[in-house]
Amino acid sequence: MKLMQRLAVSAALCLGALPAWAETFITVASTTSTENSGLFGHILPIFKDKTGIEVRVVAQGTGQALETAARGDADVVFVHAKAREEAFVKDGWGVQRFDVMYNDFVLVGPSDDPAGTRAAPSAPAAFKAVADKGAAFASRGDDSGTHVAEKNLWKAAGVDPVGQSWYMETGSGMGATLNTAAQVPAYALTDRGTWLSFQNRGPLEITFQGDKVLFNQYGVILVNPAKHPHVKVAEGQAFIDWLISDEGQAAINGYKVNGEQLFFGNAAK
């Protein structure tokens, strides 16, 4: 973005004014977790009230969201698979990546925990226990950030679950996959934000949490206008600048379900 244009964005945000070029909407390709958790329902009205810019969300798995952005069908991408995000920028599809917030992944499963994952010393050990027991496991199987994290955990456990009778790939978002896990019942990996917002838990409980490898970082990127000239650069950058500002971070930190905070802002200052 040109310096003067960016200064105009910042000035407009500070003053609460709406320049003519910002009287529009942007499309954000994001993960199902930001949508299913209710976070966007909380923060996007605050951003619109501040700037007048409407944010239209395309909620997909991270892999699909990055593909959507690479095709030029979004102005901004807001996802949670850092290595892929960095590759997206390196390959020229995005301008710059910014850390926005984090939470963590948790393993949920039947309350009687047939694989004994509660006693596991680490997340990979918990996954190996599921495999050793042949306990049902519901995977998103959709190339999302959660699916990428799950595959990394299977790899660390020395297990290839694909094709096993106990391993079910739903090809769906996090909410639908949790519904499947509740019905079977089965184990599943989920981000904590979606879990806290999920109402149809049935027999499911958190059976493993707290390992540092379950850390879940989210990042935001403006789609490169050099690749797609129609990208709404000023408005998209305004959204990014707000997310990583003190006000945006406070809005993220202020979102709670039953008194529990779902996401923690950690944008670089």
C-alpha positions as CSV (number, residue, x, y, z in Angstrom):
1,M,0.0,0.0,0.0
2,K,1.2,3.5,-0.8
3,L,2.3,5.5,2.3
4,M,-0.2,8.3,1.9
5,Q,-3.0,5.8,1.4
6,R,-2.1,3.9,4.5
7,L,-1.8,7.1,6.5
8,A,-5.3,8.0,5.3
9,V,-6.6,4.6,6.6
10,S,-5.0,5.1,10.0
11,A,-6.3,8.7,10.3
12,A,-9.8,7.5,9.3
13,L,-9.7,4.8,12.0
14,C,-8.4,7.1,14.7
15,L,-11.1,9.7,13.9
16,G,-13.9,7.2,13.3
17,A,-14.3,8.8,9.8
18,L,-15.2,6.8,6.7
19,P,-13.3,7.8,3.5
20,A,-15.3,7.4,0.3
21,W,-13.2,4.5,-0.9
22,A,-13.9,2.5,2.3
23,E,-17.7,2.5,1.8
24,T,-17.7,-1.1,0.8
25,F,-17.1,-4.6,1.9
26,I,-14.2,-7.0,1.9
27,T,-14.1,-10.7,1.6
28,V,-12.1,-12.7,4.2
29,A,-11.3,-16.3,3.6
30,S,-11.0,-17.8,7.1
31,T,-11.1,-21.0,9.1
32,T,-14.3,-22.6,10.3
33,S,-13.0,-22.2,13.9
34,T,-13.2,-18.4,13.8
35,E,-16.8,-18.7,12.5
36,N,-18.0,-21.7,14.5
37,S,-16.6,-20.3,17.8
38,G,-18.6,-17.2,17.4
39,L,-15.5,-14.9,17.4
40,F,-16.4,-13.2,14.1
41,G,-20.0,-12.6,15.4
42,H,-18.4,-10.7,18.3
43,I,-15.6,-8.7,16.6
44,L,-16.9,-7.9,13.1
45,P,-19.7,-5.6,14.2
46,I,-17.2,-3.7,16.3
47,F,-15.0,-3.2,13.3
48,K,-17.9,-2.2,11.1
49,D,-19.1,0.4,13.6
50,K,-15.6,1.8,13.7
51,T,-14.9,2.0,10.0
52,G,-18.1,1.3,8.0
53,I,-16.4,-1.6,6.3
54,E,-18.5,-4.8,6.1
55,V,-16.5,-8.0,6.4
56,R,-18.0,-11.0,4.5
57,V,-16.5,-14.3,5.6
58,V,-15.9,-17.4,3.6
59,A,-15.4,-20.1,6.3
60,Q,-13.3,-23.0,5.1
61,G,-10.5,-25.2,6.2
62,T,-7.2,-23.4,6.1
63,G,-6.0,-25.2,3.0
64,Q,-9.2,-24.3,1.1
65,A,-9.0,-20.7,2.4
66,L,-5.5,-20.3,1.1
67,E,-6.6,-21.7,-2.2
68,T,-9.5,-19.3,-2.3
69,A,-7.2,-16.4,-1.6
70,A,-4.6,-17.5,-4.2
71,R,-7.4,-17.5,-6.8
72,G,-8.2,-13.9,-5.9
73,D,-11.6,-14.7,-4.5
74,A,-10.8,-13.0,-1.2
75,D,-9.1,-9.8,-0.1
76,V,-7.7,-11.1,3.2
77,V,-6.9,-14.6,4.5
78,F,-7.2,-15.3,8.3
79,V,-6.1,-18.8,9.1
80,H,-4.0,-21.0,11.4
81,A,-1.3,-23.0,9.7
82,K,1.8,-20.8,10.1
83,A,4.1,-22.8,7.8
84,R,1.6,-22.7,5.0
85,E,0.9,-19.0,5.6
86,E,4.6,-18.2,5.3
87,A,4.8,-20.2,2.1
88,F,1.7,-18.3,0.8
89,V,3.6,-15.1,1.2
90,K,6.9,-16.4,0.0
91,D,5.2,-17.6,-3.2
92,G,3.9,-14.1,-3.8
93,W,0.2,-14.7,-3.1
94,G,0.2,-12.6,0.1
95,V,1.8,-9.3,1.0
96,Q,2.8,-9.8,4.6
97,R,1.8,-12.1,7.4
98,F,0.9,-10.9,10.9
99,D,0.4,-12.9,14.1
100,V,-3.1,-12.1,15.5
101,M,-4.0,-14.5,18.3
102,Y,-3.7,-18.0,19.6
103,N,-5.5,-20.7,21.5
104,D,-4.8,-24.4,21.7
105,F,-6.0,-27.8,20.4
106,V,-7.5,-30.4,22.7
107,L,-8.2,-34.0,22.3
108,V,-11.8,-34.9,23.0
109,G,-13.3,-38.4,23.3
110,P,-15.8,-40.6,25.1
111,S,-16.1,-39.8,28.8
112,D,-15.0,-43.4,29.7
113,D,-11.8,-42.8,27.6
114,P,-11.4,-46.3,26.3
115,A,-7.9,-45.6,25.0
116,G,-6.7,-44.3,28.3
117,T,-5.5,-41.0,26.8
118,R,-5.9,-39.1,30.1
119,A,-2.9,-41.0,31.4
120,A,-0.7,-40.2,28.3
121,P,2.5,-38.2,29.0
122,S,2.3,-36.3,25.7
123,A,-0.1,-35.5,22.9
124,P,1.7,-38.0,20.5
125,A,1.5,-40.6,23.2
126,A,-2.3,-40.0,23.5
127,F,-2.7,-40.4,19.7
128,K,-0.7,-43.7,19.8
129,A,-2.9,-44.9,22.6
130,V,-5.9,-44.4,20.4
131,A,-4.3,-46.3,17.6
132,D,-3.1,-49.1,19.8
133,K,-6.6,-49.6,21.2
134,G,-8.2,-49.2,17.7
135,A,-10.6,-46.7,19.3
136,A,-12.8,-44.7,16.9
137,F,-11.3,-41.4,15.7
138,A,-13.1,-38.7,13.7
139,S,-10.8,-36.6,11.5
140,R,-11.8,-33.5,9.6
141,G,-9.8,-34.9,6.6
142,D,-10.2,-31.6,4.9
143,D,-6.6,-30.1,4.7
144,S,-7.6,-27.5,7.4
145,G,-5.2,-26.1,10.0
146,T,-6.7,-28.6,12.5
147,H,-6.2,-31.5,10.1
148,V,-2.6,-30.4,9.5
149,A,-2.0,-30.3,13.2
150,E,-3.7,-33.8,13.6
151,K,-1.5,-35.3,10.8
152,N,1.6,-33.9,12.5
153,L,0.6,-35.6,15.8
154,W,0.0,-39.0,14.1
155,K,3.5,-38.6,12.5
156,A,5.0,-37.8,15.8
157,A,3.3,-40.9,17.2
158,G,4.7,-43.1,14.4
159,V,1.2,-44.0,13.2
160,D,-0.4,-43.9,9.8
161,P,-4.1,-44.0,10.5
162,V,-5.4,-43.6,7.0
163,G,-7.3,-46.6,5.8
164,Q,-7.7,-48.1,9.3
165,S,-11.2,-49.3,10.2
166,W,-11.3,-47.1,13.3
167,Y,-10.3,-43.9,11.5
168,M,-13.1,-41.8,9.9
169,E,-12.4,-38.8,7.7
170,T,-15.5,-36.6,7.5
171,G,-14.2,-34.1,5.0
172,S,-16.2,-31.5,6.9
173,G,-15.7,-28.6,9.2
174,M,-15.0,-28.7,12.9
175,G,-18.6,-28.5,14.1
176,A,-19.8,-31.3,11.7
177,T,-16.8,-33.5,12.7
178,L,-17.6,-33.0,16.4
179,N,-21.2,-34.0,15.7
180,T,-19.9,-37.2,14.2
181,A,-17.6,-37.9,17.1
182,A,-20.5,-37.3,19.5
183,Q,-22.7,-39.7,17.6
184,V,-20.2,-42.6,17.3
185,P,-18.7,-41.8,19.9
186,A,-15.2,-41.2,18.8
187,Y,-12.1,-39.2,19.7
188,A,-11.4,-36.0,17.7
189,L,-8.9,-33.2,17.7
190,T,-10.5,-29.7,17.9
191,D,-9.5,-26.2,18.7
192,R,-10.5,-25.1,22.1
193,G,-12.6,-22.2,20.8
194,T,-14.9,-24.4,18.8
195,W,-15.1,-26.9,21.6
196,L,-16.2,-24.3,24.2
197,S,-18.9,-23.1,21.8
198,F,-20.0,-26.5,20.8
199,Q,-23.4,-27.5,22.3
200,N,-24.0,-31.1,21.1
201,R,-21.2,-32.7,23.2
202,G,-23.2,-35.8,24.2
203,P,-20.7,-38.2,25.8
204,L,-17.6,-36.3,24.7
205,E,-15.2,-34.7,27.2
206,I,-11.7,-33.3,26.9
207,T,-9.4,-36.3,27.5
208,F,-6.0,-34.7,26.8
209,Q,-4.8,-31.1,26.8
210,G,-1.9,-28.9,27.8
211,D,1.0,-30.2,25.7
212,K,3.0,-27.3,24.2
213,V,2.7,-29.0,20.7
214,L,-1.0,-28.2,20.8
215,F,-0.3,-24.5,20.6
216,N,-2.5,-23.0,17.9
217,Q,-1.4,-19.7,16.3
218,Y,-3.6,-17.6,13.9
219,G,-2.3,-15.2,11.3
220,V,-3.7,-12.7,8.8
221,I,-2.5,-11.8,5.4
222,L,-3.5,-9.3,2.7
223,V,-3.8,-10.9,-0.7
224,N,-1.2,-9.5,-3.1
225,P,-2.7,-7.0,-5.5
226,A,0.3,-7.6,-7.8
227,K,-1.3,-11.0,-8.5
228,H,-4.9,-9.8,-8.3
229,P,-5.4,-6.1,-9.1
230,H,-9.0,-6.2,-7.9
231,V,-8.0,-6.8,-4.3
232,K,-9.4,-4.1,-2.0
233,V,-6.0,-3.1,-0.6
234,A,-7.0,-0.1,1.5
235,E,-10.0,-1.7,3.1
236,G,-8.3,-5.1,3.6
237,Q,-5.3,-3.4,5.2
238,A,-7.6,-1.4,7.4
239,F,-9.1,-4.6,8.7
240,I,-5.6,-6.1,9.4
241,D,-4.4,-2.9,11.1
242,W,-7.5,-3.0,13.3
243,L,-7.1,-6.6,14.2
244,I,-3.5,-6.0,15.4
245,S,-4.3,-2.7,17.1
246,D,-4.9,-2.4,20.8
247,E,-8.6,-2.0,20.1
248,G,-8.8,-5.1,17.9
249,Q,-6.7,-7.2,20.4
250,A,-9.0,-6.1,23.2
251,A,-12.1,-7.1,21.2
252,I,-10.5,-10.6,20.6
253,N,-9.6,-10.9,24.3
254,G,-13.0,-9.8,25.3
255,Y,-14.8,-12.6,23.6
256,K,-15.8,-15.3,26.2
257,V,-18.2,-18.2,26.4
258,N,-19.6,-19.0,29.9
259,G,-16.9,-16.7,31.3
260,E,-14.0,-18.5,29.6
261,Q,-11.8,-16.6,27.1
262,L,-11.6,-18.4,23.7
263,F,-8.7,-16.6,22.0
264,F,-5.7,-14.6,23.2
265,G,-4.4,-11.7,21.1
266,N,-0.6,-11.8,20.6
267,A,0.0,-9.3,17.7
268,A,3.5,-8.0,17.8
269,K,3.7,-4.5,19.2
